[in-house]
C-alpha cells in the first residue's frame, strides 16, 4: 500500500489569487496558460477548489504567467507578491508546448 503524498494546503488559494490578481476569467486563464490541448478549461475551477492538483508543467505555466518562482506557488510559507505579474523572468517559449510534442 502506498501513502498519499503531502499536498500544499494553500495551493488552491494561491492559484485563485493569481487568476484574480491578473484579472482573468477561468477561460482566459486557461488560454493564457497555453494548456488548451492538455486539460479542459473546467479543470481550472477544480484547481481553485482544491479538487485536483495541477501537473508540474501546468504549475510552471502558472509561475511563468504570474512572474513568480514555482516554489512561491507550492511553498505554503511563501507569499505571492501583492502585484502580479511579479519580477521573475522566464525564457520565452519558442512555441506552445502542445506544438512541441512529437507525433508518434
C-alpha positions as CSV (number, residue, x, y, z in Angstrom):
1,X,0.0,0.0,0.0
2,X,1.2,3.4,-0.9
3,X,0.9,6.6,1.0
4,X,-0.7,9.7,-0.4
5,X,1.9,12.4,-0.9
6,X,1.5,15.6,1.1
7,X,-0.2,18.4,-0.8
8,X,0.4,22.1,-0.3
9,X,-2.5,23.4,1.8
10,X,-2.6,26.9,0.3
11,X,-2.2,25.8,-3.4
12,X,-5.8,26.3,-4.4
13,X,-5.9,29.7,-2.7
14,X,-2.7,30.8,-4.5
15,X,-3.9,29.7,-7.9
16,X,-7.2,31.5,-7.4
17,X,-5.3,34.6,-6.3
18,X,-3.1,34.5,-9.3
19,X,-6.1,34.5,-11.7
20,X,-8.0,37.1,-9.8
21,X,-5.0,39.5,-9.4
22,X,-4.3,39.2,-13.1
23,X,-7.9,40.0,-13.8
24,X,-8.6,36.9,-15.8
25,X,-11.7,34.7,-16.1
26,X,-11.1,30.9,-15.8
27,X,-11.5,30.6,-19.5
28,X,-9.0,33.4,-20.2
29,X,-6.5,31.9,-17.7
30,X,-6.8,28.5,-19.4
31,X,-5.9,30.1,-22.7
32,X,-3.1,32.3,-21.2
33,X,-1.5,29.2,-19.7
34,X,-1.4,27.6,-23.1
35,X,-2.8,24.3,-21.9
36,X,-6.0,24.2,-24.1
37,X,-4.9,20.9,-25.6
38,X,-3.7,19.4,-22.3
39,X,-6.6,19.9,-19.9
40,X,-10.3,21.0,-20.2
41,X,-11.0,24.6,-19.1
42,X,-13.2,23.3,-16.3
43,X,-10.0,21.9,-14.6
44,X,-9.1,25.5,-13.6
45,X,-12.1,25.5,-11.3
46,X,-11.1,22.1,-9.9
47,X,-7.6,23.5,-9.1
48,X,-9.0,26.6,-7.4
49,X,-11.4,24.5,-5.3
50,X,-8.7,22.0,-4.3
51,X,-10.4,19.1,-6.0
52,X,-7.5,18.5,-8.3
53,X,-3.8,19.4,-8.3
54,X,-2.1,20.7,-11.4
55,X,0.7,18.8,-13.0
56,X,4.2,20.2,-12.7
57,X,4.0,21.5,-16.2
58,X,0.8,23.4,-15.5
59,X,2.3,24.8,-12.3
60,X,5.3,26.0,-14.4
61,X,2.9,27.8,-16.7
62,X,1.1,29.4,-13.8
63,X,4.6,30.6,-12.5
64,X,5.5,32.0,-15.9
65,X,2.3,33.8,-16.2
66,X,2.4,35.2,-12.7
67,X,6.1,36.1,-12.9
68,X,7.0,34.2,-9.7
69,X,9.1,31.2,-8.9
70,X,7.2,27.8,-8.8
71,X,8.4,27.5,-5.3
72,X,6.4,30.6,-4.3
73,X,3.3,28.9,-5.5
74,X,4.0,25.5,-3.9
75,X,5.5,26.5,-0.6
76,X,2.8,27.2,2.0
77,X,5.1,29.5,3.9
78,X,5.8,31.7,0.8
79,X,3.5,34.6,-0.1
80,X,2.6,35.7,-3.6
81,X,3.6,39.3,-4.3
82,X,0.8,41.8,-3.9
83,X,1.3,42.9,-7.5
84,X,1.3,40.4,-10.3
85,X,2.9,39.7,-12.6
86,X,5.9,39.6,-10.3
87,X,9.5,40.3,-11.3
88,X,10.7,36.8,-12.1
89,X,11.5,36.5,-15.8
90,X,11.4,33.2,-17.6
91,X,12.9,32.5,-21.0
92,X,10.2,32.9,-23.6
93,X,8.8,29.7,-25.1
94,X,9.5,29.2,-28.8
95,X,6.0,27.9,-29.5
96,X,3.2,26.5,-27.4
97,X,4.0,23.3,-25.6
98,X,1.3,21.3,-27.4
99,X,3.1,22.0,-30.7
100,X,6.5,20.9,-29.4
101,X,5.4,17.3,-28.9
102,X,6.4,14.7,-31.3
103,X,3.6,12.9,-33.0
104,X,4.0,9.2,-33.0
